[in-house]
């Protein structure tokens, strides 16, 4: 199955509209890539929701064991805008299933995280899907005025 990421303009639009990012696999260890990328996204003004059942908090935010728990924690009228995935590729299908069950609008698979079949299912269900790209690098390209 051939997969193509959204156009640069579509990615920029997604990043400008998004406010809340659930980071699946966010580590509470500062030397981990997931921590550094998420901290940078916080500095850009995004709210980060750590999704990792093995930690209590990260980056000053409470951690949640599942996407459903993270989504349920938000005030009425707020949603998870992007699910950023820092898990190995073999976990993507289950994460996509959870996103689809919750009706979440976008999933972003970080560099090296690839599952074309799961990405295709997500896209066919109407989700925006970005795969094998770094959220921070793309956000940095957008420049000032993102969120």
N, C-alpha and C positions, 0 to 999 in steps of 0.2 A: 504494500500500500504506500503510495507516494503522499508525502505530507509537505505542505508549504505553510510557512508562518504568515501571519497577516502582513500587509504592506507597512512600510515605515510610517505612513500617515495614520493607519489604523492603530498601530502600536502607540504612537504619540497621543492619539485621541483617548485610548484606554488609560494611559498613564496620567493624562490631564484630568480625566473625569473621576478616577479612583480616589478614595479617601482611606479605606480600610483594607489592609492586606493581612490575611491569615497565612502564617508561614508554617507549613507542615515540615517538621523535622528541625525546627529552630533549636539550636544548642544554647545553653546558658554559659558556655565556655567562650571567652572573648577571642581566643585564637582560631576558632572555627569559622569557616567561610560563611555559614548561615548567619552567624552572629554579626559579623562585619557588614555583610550586605544589608541585613535588617536594621542595624544601627544607622547605616547611611540613609536608608529609606525613611527612618524616623526623622533624621535631620532635614530631609526634603519635605517633611510635614505630614507624612502618612501615619496613621495609627496602625501599629503592628500587634497582631494577636498571635502569640506563640501557641502552636499546636504540637504538643509532645507530651505523652503520658509519663515520661520519665523525669520531668522537671517540674518545679513549683512555680517558677517565674523566670522571665528573661527580659532584659532591657526595661525594667520597671513595670512590666505588665504581667498579670497572672497568666500562667500557662493552662491550657485546656487539653484534655485527653483526646478529644475528637473535634472535627469541624462542626458537628451539630452542637456541641457544648459551647464552642466559641461563638457561633451564630446566635445561640439562645442568650448569651451574656449581653448582647448589644441592646441598647434602648430601642423602643418602638420606632419604626421608621428608618432605622439604620440597618445596613446589610454588609456582608463581606463583599467587597468589590472584586478582589483578585485573590486566588489561592496560589501561593508561591510554594513550589515543592522542592525541598532539599532531601529527598529520599531516593534510594536506588530505584532504577527503572522497574524492577519487578514489583514494586509497591504501587506503581502508578494506576493500574487498572482499578484497584480497590479505592484509591483516592478519587478517581473519576466517578466511580459508583456513588460515593458519598456526596460529591459535588452535585451530581445529577439528582439524587434524592432530595437535596436541599434547594434545588433550583438556582444554584449559584451561577453568576454570569461569565466568569473568566477563570482560567487556570493557566499558570505559568510554570513550565518545567525548566529548571535551571540548567546551565551548561552541563552536558554529559548525561542528563536525564532524558531518555528517549523511549517512547512506547507509541509507535505510529498507530497501532490498532486502537488503543485506548484514546489517543488524541482524536482519531477519526470518529469514534463513538461520541465523544464530547462535542465535537464540532457538529455532527449530524443532529445532536439534540439542541443545538442553538448556542452552545457556549463559544466564547472567544478562546482560542487555544494558541499559546506561544510555547514552542518546544526548543530545547537545547540552546537557550539564550540566557544571558545574565540580566536579571531585572535591573540591578543597579547600573550596569553599563548602558542599557537602553535609556534609563531615566536620566543619567548624566548627559546623554546626547540631546535630550529634550531641552535642557538648559533651564534658565530662570522662568518662573511663572507656571510651574507644573501644577502643584496642588493649590 
